[in-house]
Amino acid sequence: MRAADAGGAEARLRRRPAAAAGRVPWRTALLVLAALWLAYRIAVGAVADHFAATNPELALSFVADQPLALVALAETRRTEGGAADVAAARAMAERALLADPLSMQALRTLALIDSLTGETDRANALMEAAGSRTGRDRLVQTWLLRRAAAEGDLSRMLTEADKLLRVRLEQRAELAPFLIQAMMEPEARPAVVAMLATAPPWRAWMVQRFVRDAPDVRPLKPILLDLKATAAPPTAAEMEGLQNRLINDGAIAEAYIAWIQLTFPRERISSLNNGDFRDPISGSPFDWRIVQPNGAQISVRRAEGASGQALAVDFLGGRTRFSNVRQIMALPPGKYTFSGRVSAESLVTPRGMQWRLYCLPGMTVIAETERVRASSPWKPFDVPFDVSPDCSGQVLRLELSARVPSEENITGRILYTDLQVNRSADVP
């Protein structure tokens, strides 16, 4: 009997593992179901996110509180403009904000709705909150910029303009008037300088636009002077833009002073700058301006018989209308002498080469040197001239003397060095 009982118990023990192996534990089943549910929710959310902007109704059929879809529908109702539409738009935007309290888009839409209904203070507060969540939204940053401009907060206006321009250069034309306004105001200069000293990608364009469009370009000079002390000092193009605008405005003496103040200190500043051509030519209007012509080659080189460097013009033959070397001066009224040394090598031309000095404004000739042609060793020249009180500036220009096209034929070489303009003793 005992043996039979023992055998039955042993058989039952052998059958239990087989039965257990056929059943799934309830914990495992729950985990599988949870994983399936999570995958479903992720898939539904992804579909809703995908269609939120393009088909918000479809997105909301998957996720009833998808915030971007709610905002998209709210924007549609807001723009329809009716009172019921605006109320519906507000309700949708508030639902979006409840679903996502950090939603910049929901805050922006609520601000626009409050603006429509005349709740200006709340609209501004909401837009400020939206701006704290982004620095890249065009509508938000433009709103904040215009508000800062209206309140006279030029420093804040510059900050918002910088945010926009760093990501949306296509807004440059729209923002230029605000930036020009800031650059015109003396009290905004520290903020302007601090902003430009960061070398933002829009700086070169903005300085150029200011030079072109500002009613008065003079405020640019102290800005550029302050930038000299920063890690991003004024560029040659920025300095030349200021000088050229002042010259075009007839303020030649101011342009000359700006050139001296903005240019790195030089050992030799004189009435005629760099007349011995020892310094690199900067391109400033108060330095030599050289434009390479067709049919000739202009260079600065060492020349035999010259004390230093010389200006050389090699004519290659054929017709050349030449007036391609010039310098602007800002001589005060008085008597002067223009002098220098010249050499020519097989210079074949009907009339010859000469320097002419013009008075600004009007380009009236006040002096001209003797015409040079054929061949000649180095020889000095000088010509006296007067600067009258109404001559605010002068242009010295090297020209081929030609009255008709047939006199523009030229070949050979001419060289100049040691060019100077010196004030003469006044004659009673």
Steps between C-alpha positions, in 0.01 A plus 500: 500500500774737597684412183192579287452837671862588444478411134189718445661800666808466284287488184315819602828683558621399153181641336510852668794647306343395175174675593683816619697514176177533303383813687627867456561671834257789561784749555648427161161541337455839662843615382423395143166681508665814642765492230237464230300788646808720520593422140146587396511831685836586347376419152181702549699793639742488209215507250337793684829690509553440130164644399480774766587786264372369167179325610422599859151343498650160414770548764235572765310185402805306616593717802222727624734747671787513249628856576637593158181384329291702745715807431468450124120489526503796738702703246250414228206612712686813618562621147133457410439791733143454626426524873401133516812404306724698736335341804544153349861580415566608859347177637716287268817690585428467872447125454837484322666685787347261752632207295844656472566785748832578322338542157638817342247470220205496739630807687556680170146425379346612828700824479371566150144431612536741794637760262190459283270547798686804630666334800837656421672451835412132513601458135841652574547279806411187304733597215779561750437149634509362147826686434657345810444157341655584163735743334423386148131561437458778246162623621592496869837672458357759261221577748752544783726714280217733399384528860853589614522762225164650599613520862837650406690201640772506234722248675219241509412585141859424395492168685181390327629615160819300552300186583301538180790584271714211618240253370297705250723717285211538256346744753784748459302754298214491751730547800737760350293804611504380863877448495559836334287662770714340772826600333381860471436535875803599715357329811478170311864511387641277779242232416565537126876471550461198729281330241727577203806395702367143497550508120146383418455365146285801409750769608658578162158523336365725777788747487469515123124555531551774758749676274249485215173580677567692822391865480832597660803270489695684771381279791688212339839656575487470883367145462798403283740682734365302797533177301874567464542394862317168453597162362308587182637840389355684200582351164645690207165477320315647800744790532499570127120491495487773764760713320335465160157594636643809674675598177180453301320717758759775447659454845848436362687647797298277736573200280872580513494531881311170524763336280782623727318393817397157375817404315777347704760768588739564215838668516435729207166672464520790257285712270562246222515155651753234402652714225814287491291179480692337785190391690262232373211659318196469726222593258376780727380810312782692675755252372561411138205352318621290209268337249666275244394609148477314175816545297731590789655359816541711815748391766714626786861389472858589570641693207855593406568862585208527745570561869245237597195346341345642185159494336541339157247490217579271206287565192463195278400682182165591354233741619480558876281754679715542810416674830550202730724630780363754745504625859262727689642771726347739753721807472387814683495829305845628408783486249672171424752332272462154350839347420666171419728317260411336168666268251377376162610211279398501131166659586335545162179703513372809317473724809647332809430411863437755775368545854188710544373641827126557534300694757201338674213544459471562128827344377644834389864474385727708728839365389662275240855392433683517167418213269766228474575278198793342310796396718642689795727419795383586847430872531317714756180693440288740704186700451352764735127521568249676724227345710208736544263502804224336293729208404416250775702217350732418214556208264846436357477280190747361247358530149578445137445836335266428210239726341374251243507118481789497252721662767440207736751278320803447723787260558806509725559558872482788746616507863441742789647526849558744787159662450428776753258780571651776713347822624668814370566815698199729476552793269359834629 
